[in-house]
């Protein structure tokens, strides 16, 4: 019964900022790596950013380095993506992703996906 729910998407002008949030809920034992992916029309889904369980290591795709920041709050089971200096090429549906061990499912880990939130950068 685990769910990931994204929020914070919308329409913004080039150079603007948005902050995406993704909260996990349900019968959760542990949440491991969390991340964000995006998919633009006619293109494959690509990894944007990843953060480890303790927040001690992060990875970004080259096109967003210096502009985007991923973070997490484990007490809230939430991962964030702060997006600054947005460009039209950032326009896409952004998906939250997490590796989660369910409370009653044994040691098996599964990858979960959110429903996606639209980010549109346009003047």
C-alpha positions as a Markdown table, in Angstrom:
| # | Residue | x | y | z |
|---|---|---|---|---|
| 1 | Unk | 0.0 | 0.0 | 0.0 |
| 2 | Unk | 3.0 | 2.3 | -0.5 |
| 3 | Unk | 2.3 | 5.5 | -2.5 |
| 4 | Unk | 4.5 | 8.3 | -3.7 |
| 5 | Unk | 2.7 | 11.6 | -4.4 |
| 6 | Unk | 4.4 | 14.6 | -6.1 |
| 7 | Unk | 3.4 | 18.2 | -5.8 |
| 8 | Unk | 4.8 | 21.7 | -6.8 |
| 9 | Unk | 4.7 | 21.6 | -10.5 |
| 10 | Unk | 3.4 | 24.4 | -12.6 |
| 11 | Unk | 4.0 | 27.1 | -15.2 |
| 12 | Unk | 7.0 | 29.3 | -14.7 |
| 13 | Unk | 8.9 | 31.8 | -16.9 |
| 14 | Unk | 12.5 | 31.2 | -18.0 |
| 15 | Unk | 14.9 | 32.1 | -15.1 |
| 16 | Unk | 12.2 | 31.3 | -12.5 |
| 17 | Unk | 12.2 | 28.7 | -9.8 |
| 18 | Unk | 10.0 | 25.8 | -8.6 |
| 19 | Unk | 10.2 | 23.4 | -5.7 |
| 20 | Unk | 8.9 | 19.9 | -6.2 |
| 21 | Unk | 8.0 | 17.7 | -3.3 |
| 22 | Unk | 7.4 | 13.9 | -3.1 |
| 23 | Unk | 5.9 | 12.3 | 0.0 |
| 24 | Unk | 5.9 | 8.5 | 0.6 |
| 25 | Unk | 3.2 | 6.9 | 2.6 |
| 26 | Unk | 1.9 | 3.5 | 3.6 |
| 27 | Unk | 3.3 | 0.4 | 5.3 |
| 28 | Unk | 7.0 | 1.4 | 5.0 |
| 29 | Unk | 9.9 | -0.2 | 6.8 |
| 30 | Unk | 12.7 | 1.7 | 5.2 |
| 31 | Unk | 13.2 | 4.1 | 2.3 |
| 32 | Unk | 16.6 | 3.9 | 0.6 |
| 33 | Unk | 17.7 | 5.8 | -2.5 |
| 34 | Unk | 15.2 | 8.5 | -3.7 |
| 35 | Unk | 15.4 | 10.4 | -6.9 |
| 36 | Unk | 13.7 | 12.4 | -9.7 |
| 37 | Unk | 13.2 | 11.6 | -13.3 |
| 38 | Unk | 11.7 | 13.6 | -16.1 |
| 39 | Unk | 10.2 | 12.9 | -19.5 |
| 40 | Unk | 9.6 | 15.5 | -22.2 |
| 41 | Unk | 7.2 | 14.9 | -25.1 |
| 42 | Unk | 8.7 | 12.5 | -27.7 |
| 43 | Unk | 11.7 | 11.7 | -25.5 |
| 44 | Unk | 12.8 | 8.9 | -23.2 |
| 45 | Unk | 12.5 | 9.3 | -19.5 |
| 46 | Unk | 15.9 | 10.5 | -18.0 |
| 47 | Unk | 17.4 | 10.6 | -14.6 |
| 48 | Unk | 17.6 | 14.1 | -13.1 |
| 49 | Unk | 18.9 | 13.6 | -9.6 |
| 50 | Unk | 19.5 | 10.9 | -7.0 |
| 51 | Unk | 20.1 | 11.1 | -3.2 |
| 52 | Unk | 21.2 | 8.4 | -0.9 |
| 53 | Unk | 19.4 | 7.4 | 2.3 |
| 54 | Unk | 21.5 | 9.5 | 4.6 |
| 55 | Unk | 21.7 | 12.4 | 2.2 |
| 56 | Unk | 25.5 | 12.1 | 2.1 |
| 57 | Unk | 25.7 | 11.6 | -1.6 |
| 58 | Unk | 23.9 | 13.2 | -4.5 |
| 59 | Unk | 24.1 | 12.7 | -8.3 |
| 60 | Unk | 22.8 | 15.1 | -11.0 |
| 61 | Unk | 22.6 | 14.9 | -14.7 |
| 62 | Unk | 25.0 | 17.4 | -16.4 |
| 63 | Unk | 22.3 | 19.6 | -17.8 |
| 64 | Unk | 21.0 | 20.6 | -14.3 |
| 65 | Unk | 24.2 | 20.8 | -12.3 |
| 66 | Unk | 24.5 | 24.1 | -10.5 |
| 67 | Unk | 20.8 | 24.9 | -11.0 |
| 68 | Unk | 18.9 | 22.0 | -9.3 |
| 69 | Unk | 19.3 | 20.7 | -5.7 |
| 70 | Unk | 17.9 | 17.5 | -4.4 |
| 71 | Unk | 17.3 | 17.0 | -0.6 |
| 72 | Unk | 15.3 | 14.8 | 1.7 |
| 73 | Unk | 13.6 | 14.8 | 5.1 |
| 74 | Unk | 13.5 | 11.3 | 6.4 |
| 75 | Unk | 11.3 | 12.2 | 9.3 |
| 76 | Unk | 8.6 | 13.2 | 6.7 |
| 77 | Unk | 9.5 | 10.5 | 4.2 |
| 78 | Unk | 9.8 | 13.3 | 1.7 |
| 79 | Unk | 12.3 | 14.2 | -1.1 |
| 80 | Unk | 12.5 | 17.6 | -2.7 |
| 81 | Unk | 13.9 | 19.1 | -5.9 |
| 82 | Unk | 14.7 | 22.8 | -5.8 |
| 83 | Unk | 14.8 | 24.0 | -9.4 |
| 84 | Unk | 16.4 | 27.4 | -10.1 |
| 85 | Unk | 17.3 | 29.3 | -13.3 |
| 86 | Unk | 14.8 | 27.2 | -15.2 |
| 87 | Unk | 15.1 | 26.9 | -18.9 |
| 88 | Unk | 12.5 | 26.0 | -21.6 |
| 89 | Unk | 14.4 | 22.7 | -22.1 |
| 90 | Unk | 13.5 | 21.7 | -18.5 |
| 91 | Unk | 9.8 | 21.4 | -19.6 |
| 92 | Unk | 8.7 | 17.9 | -18.8 |
| 93 | Unk | 6.7 | 15.7 | -16.5 |
| 94 | Unk | 8.7 | 15.1 | -13.4 |
| 95 | Unk | 8.4 | 11.7 | -11.6 |
| 96 | Unk | 9.5 | 10.9 | -8.1 |
| 97 | Unk | 11.2 | 7.5 | -7.6 |
| 98 | Unk | 12.2 | 5.6 | -4.5 |
| 99 | Unk | 13.5 | 2.2 | -3.4 |
| 100 | Unk | 11.4 | 1.1 | -0.5 |
| 101 | Unk | 11.2 | -2.0 | 1.8 |
| 102 | Unk | 7.6 | -2.5 | 3.0 |
| 103 | Unk | 6.9 | -3.2 | 6.6 |
| 104 | Unk | 5.3 | -6.6 | 6.1 |
| 105 | Unk | 6.8 | -7.7 | 2.8 |
| 106 | Unk | 10.0 | -9.2 | 4.1 |
| 107 | Unk | 13.5 | -8.1 | 3.0 |
| 108 | Unk | 12.6 | -7.5 | -0.6 |
| 109 | Unk | 13.1 | -3.9 | -1.9 |
| 110 | Unk | 11.0 | -2.5 | -4.7 |
| 111 | Unk | 11.2 | 0.6 | -6.9 |
| 112 | Unk | 8.1 | 2.9 | -6.6 |
| 113 | Unk | 7.0 | 5.7 | -8.9 |
| 114 | Unk | 4.9 | 8.8 | -8.3 |
| 115 | Unk | 2.1 | 9.8 | -10.7 |
| 116 | Unk | 4.2 | 12.7 | -12.1 |
| 117 | Unk | 3.8 | 16.5 | -12.0 |
| 118 | Unk | 4.0 | 18.8 | -15.0 |
| 119 | Unk | 6.7 | 21.5 | -15.2 |
| 120 | Unk | 6.4 | 24.0 | -18.0 |
| 121 | Unk | 9.0 | 26.7 | -18.6 |
| 122 | Unk | 7.8 | 29.3 | -21.1 |
| 123 | Unk | 7.5 | 33.0 | -21.6 |
